[in-house]
Amino acid sequence: MAMLLVLMPAETEACLRSDAISALARLGVTSIAFVRDDRSLGMVVEGWAFDPMTSAEAVKTAVAGRSPIARTLQPVMEMTLSQGDQR
């Protein structure tokens, strides 16, 4: 499953309009999770048919409009762990 993180300042209001949700679904996004700390708000978008390499700008526009407040981070490495791998 492909993943992309949209990172915004913490004071950004975490609200997705129905048109933004529709736009994300058209891009192949099937899952959205919000994360935050005292400085940042993040929205993790995922989907099996989602291509973060070609859709990052469209995701950012759907979430934050044309405002430069958001930036996107793409995964560098993904790893699956299990207890059987311990040595």
BALUMDREN-409511 format. One record per residue: residue number from 1; residue in one letter; x negated, y negated, z negated of N, C-alpha, C in turn. Coordinates in steps of 0.2 Angstrom, whole numbers. Layout:
BEGIN
+-----+------+-------+-------+-------+-------+-------+-------+-------+-------+-------+
|  nr | rest |  n.px |  n.py |  n.pz | ca.px | ca.py | ca.pz |  c.px |  c.py |  c.pz |
+-----+------+-------+-------+-------+-------+-------+-------+-------+-------+-------+
| NUM |    A |     X |     Y |     Z |     X |     Y |     Z |     X |     Y |     Z |
...
+-----+------+-------+-------+-------+-------+-------+-------+-------+-------+-------+
This chain:
BEGIN
+-----+------+-------+-------+-------+-------+-------+-------+-------+-------+-------+
|  nr | rest |  n.px |  n.py |  n.pz | ca.px | ca.py | ca.pz |  c.px |  c.py |  c.pz |
+-----+------+-------+-------+-------+-------+-------+-------+-------+-------+-------+
|   1 |    M |    -4 |     6 |     0 |     0 |     0 |     0 |    -4 |    -6 |     0 |
|   2 |    A |    -3 |   -11 |     5 |    -7 |   -17 |     5 |    -5 |   -22 |     0 |
|   3 |    M |   -10 |   -26 |    -2 |    -8 |   -31 |    -8 |   -11 |   -38 |    -6 |
|   4 |    L |    -8 |   -43 |    -9 |   -11 |   -50 |    -9 |    -9 |   -53 |   -15 |
|   5 |    L |   -13 |   -57 |   -17 |   -12 |   -62 |   -23 |   -12 |   -69 |   -21 |
|   6 |    V |    -6 |   -72 |   -23 |    -5 |   -79 |   -22 |    -7 |   -83 |   -28 |
|   7 |    L |   -12 |   -87 |   -29 |   -14 |   -90 |   -35 |   -12 |   -97 |   -35 |
|   8 |    M |    -9 |  -100 |   -40 |    -6 |  -107 |   -41 |    -8 |  -109 |   -48 |
|   9 |    P |    -8 |  -116 |   -49 |    -8 |  -119 |   -56 |    -3 |  -116 |   -60 |
|  10 |    A |    -4 |  -116 |   -67 |     1 |  -113 |   -72 |     7 |  -117 |   -72 |
|  11 |    E |     7 |  -124 |   -70 |    13 |  -128 |   -71 |    17 |  -127 |   -65 |
|  12 |    T |    15 |  -123 |   -60 |    20 |  -122 |   -54 |    26 |  -118 |   -57 |
|  13 |    E |    32 |  -119 |   -54 |    38 |  -116 |   -56 |    38 |  -109 |   -52 |
|  14 |    A |    39 |  -104 |   -56 |    40 |   -97 |   -53 |    47 |   -96 |   -51 |
|  15 |    C |    49 |   -98 |   -45 |    55 |   -97 |   -43 |    55 |   -96 |   -35 |
|  16 |    L |    58 |   -90 |   -33 |    58 |   -89 |   -26 |    65 |   -90 |   -23 |
|  17 |    R |    66 |   -94 |   -18 |    72 |   -95 |   -15 |    74 |   -89 |   -11 |
|  18 |    S |    80 |   -89 |    -9 |    82 |   -83 |    -5 |    79 |   -83 |     2 |
|  19 |    D |    78 |   -89 |     5 |    75 |   -89 |    11 |    67 |   -87 |    11 |
|  20 |    A |    64 |   -88 |     5 |    57 |   -86 |     4 |    57 |   -78 |     3 |
|  21 |    I |    62 |   -76 |     0 |    62 |   -68 |    -1 |    63 |   -65 |     6 |
|  22 |    S |    68 |   -68 |    10 |    69 |   -65 |    16 |    63 |   -65 |    21 |
|  23 |    A |    59 |   -71 |    20 |    53 |   -72 |    24 |    48 |   -66 |    22 |
|  24 |    L |    47 |   -65 |    16 |    42 |   -60 |    13 |    44 |   -53 |    15 |
|  25 |    A |    51 |   -52 |    15 |    53 |   -45 |    17 |    52 |   -44 |    25 |
|  26 |    R |    53 |   -49 |    29 |    51 |   -49 |    36 |    44 |   -48 |    37 |
|  27 |    L |    39 |   -50 |    33 |    32 |   -49 |    33 |    30 |   -42 |    31 |
|  28 |    G |    35 |   -38 |    28 |    34 |   -31 |    26 |    32 |   -31 |    18 |
|  29 |    V |    34 |   -36 |    15 |    33 |   -36 |     7 |    39 |   -32 |     4 |
|  30 |    T |    37 |   -27 |     0 |    43 |   -23 |    -3 |    43 |   -24 |   -11 |
|  31 |    S |    37 |   -27 |   -14 |    37 |   -28 |   -21 |    33 |   -34 |   -22 |
|  32 |    I |    36 |   -38 |   -28 |    33 |   -44 |   -30 |    32 |   -44 |   -38 |
|  33 |    A |    26 |   -46 |   -40 |    25 |   -46 |   -47 |    22 |   -53 |   -49 |
|  34 |    F |    24 |   -56 |   -54 |    22 |   -62 |   -57 |    17 |   -61 |   -63 |
|  35 |    V |    11 |   -64 |   -63 |     7 |   -64 |   -68 |     5 |   -71 |   -70 |
|  36 |    R |     3 |   -72 |   -76 |     1 |   -79 |   -78 |    -4 |   -79 |   -84 |
|  37 |    D |    -8 |   -84 |   -85 |   -11 |   -86 |   -91 |   -10 |   -93 |   -92 |
|  38 |    D |   -14 |   -96 |   -97 |   -13 |  -103 |   -98 |   -15 |  -108 |   -92 |
|  39 |    R |   -19 |  -106 |   -87 |   -21 |  -110 |   -82 |   -19 |  -108 |   -75 |
|  40 |    S |   -16 |  -102 |   -74 |   -14 |  -100 |   -68 |    -8 |   -96 |   -68 |
|  41 |    L |    -5 |   -96 |   -62 |     1 |   -92 |   -61 |     0 |   -88 |   -54 |
|  42 |    G |     0 |   -81 |   -55 |    -1 |   -77 |   -49 |     5 |   -73 |   -47 |
|  43 |    M |     6 |   -72 |   -40 |    11 |   -68 |   -38 |     8 |   -63 |   -33 |
|  44 |    V |     9 |   -57 |   -36 |     6 |   -51 |   -32 |    11 |   -48 |   -27 |
|  45 |    V |    10 |   -48 |   -21 |    15 |   -46 |   -16 |    12 |   -39 |   -13 |
|  46 |    E |    16 |   -34 |   -12 |    14 |   -28 |    -9 |    19 |   -25 |    -4 |
|  47 |    G |    16 |   -21 |     0 |    21 |   -17 |     4 |    17 |   -13 |     9 |
|  48 |    W |    21 |    -7 |    11 |    17 |    -2 |    15 |    17 |    -5 |    22 |
|  49 |    A |    21 |    -9 |    24 |    21 |   -11 |    31 |    18 |   -19 |    31 |
|  50 |    F |    15 |   -21 |    26 |    13 |   -28 |    25 |     5 |   -28 |    27 |
|  51 |    D |     4 |   -33 |    31 |    -3 |   -34 |    33 |    -6 |   -40 |    30 |
|  52 |    P |   -10 |   -40 |    24 |   -12 |   -46 |    21 |   -17 |   -50 |    25 |
|  53 |    M |   -20 |   -47 |    29 |   -25 |   -50 |    34 |   -22 |   -55 |    39 |
|  54 |    T |   -17 |   -53 |    41 |   -13 |   -57 |    46 |    -8 |   -61 |    44 |
|  55 |    S |    -5 |   -60 |    37 |     1 |   -63 |    35 |    -1 |   -68 |    29 |
|  56 |    A |    -7 |   -68 |    27 |    -8 |   -72 |    21 |    -6 |   -79 |    21 |
|  57 |    E |    -7 |   -83 |    27 |    -4 |   -90 |    27 |     3 |   -90 |    27 |
|  58 |    A |     7 |   -85 |    30 |    14 |   -85 |    30 |    17 |   -84 |    23 |
|  59 |    V |    13 |   -79 |    19 |    15 |   -78 |    12 |    15 |   -84 |     8 |
|  60 |    K |     9 |   -88 |     9 |     8 |   -94 |     5 |    13 |   -99 |     7 |
|  61 |    T |    15 |  -100 |    13 |    20 |  -105 |    15 |    27 |  -103 |    12 |
|  62 |    A |    28 |   -96 |    12 |    35 |   -94 |    10 |    35 |   -96 |     2 |
|  63 |    V |    30 |   -95 |    -1 |    30 |   -96 |    -9 |    29 |  -103 |   -11 |
|  64 |    A |    24 |  -107 |    -7 |    23 |  -114 |   -10 |    24 |  -119 |    -4 |
|  65 |    G |    27 |  -117 |     1 |    28 |  -122 |     7 |    22 |  -124 |    10 |
|  66 |    R |    21 |  -130 |    12 |    15 |  -133 |    15 |    10 |  -136 |    10 |
|  67 |    S |    12 |  -136 |     4 |     8 |  -139 |    -2 |     1 |  -135 |    -2 |
|  68 |    P |    -4 |  -139 |    -3 |   -11 |  -135 |    -4 |   -12 |  -133 |   -11 |
|  69 |    I |    -7 |  -132 |   -15 |    -8 |  -130 |   -22 |    -9 |  -123 |   -23 |
|  70 |    A |    -8 |  -119 |   -18 |    -8 |  -111 |   -18 |   -14 |  -109 |   -14 |
|  71 |    R |   -17 |  -104 |   -16 |   -22 |  -100 |   -12 |   -21 |   -93 |   -13 |
|  72 |    T |   -24 |   -89 |    -8 |   -23 |   -82 |    -8 |   -29 |   -78 |    -9 |
|  73 |    L |   -29 |   -73 |   -13 |   -34 |   -68 |   -14 |   -33 |   -61 |   -11 |
|  74 |    Q |   -37 |   -59 |    -7 |   -36 |   -52 |    -5 |   -40 |   -47 |    -8 |
|  75 |    P |   -38 |   -41 |    -9 |   -42 |   -36 |   -13 |   -48 |   -34 |    -9 |
|  76 |    V |   -53 |   -33 |   -13 |   -60 |   -32 |   -11 |   -61 |   -24 |   -12 |
|  77 |    M |   -59 |   -21 |   -17 |   -59 |   -14 |   -18 |   -54 |   -12 |   -22 |
|  78 |    E |   -51 |    -6 |   -21 |   -46 |    -3 |   -24 |   -48 |     4 |   -26 |
|  79 |    M |   -47 |     6 |   -33 |   -49 |    13 |   -35 |   -44 |    16 |   -39 |
|  80 |    T |   -43 |    23 |   -38 |   -39 |    27 |   -42 |   -43 |    31 |   -47 |
|  81 |    L |   -41 |    31 |   -54 |   -44 |    34 |   -59 |   -40 |    40 |   -62 |
|  82 |    S |   -43 |    45 |   -64 |   -40 |    50 |   -68 |   -45 |    52 |   -73 |
|  83 |    Q |   -42 |    55 |   -78 |   -46 |    58 |   -84 |   -51 |    63 |   -82 |
|  84 |    G |   -49 |    67 |   -77 |   -53 |    72 |   -74 |   -60 |    70 |   -71 |
|  85 |    D |   -60 |    64 |   -70 |   -66 |    61 |   -67 |   -72 |    59 |   -72 |
|  86 |    Q |   -70 |    60 |   -79 |   -75 |    58 |   -84 |   -81 |    63 |   -84 |
|  87 |    R |   -87 |    60 |   -85 |   -93 |    65 |   -86 |   -97 |    63 |   -92 |
+-----+------+-------+-------+-------+-------+-------+-------+-------+-------+-------+
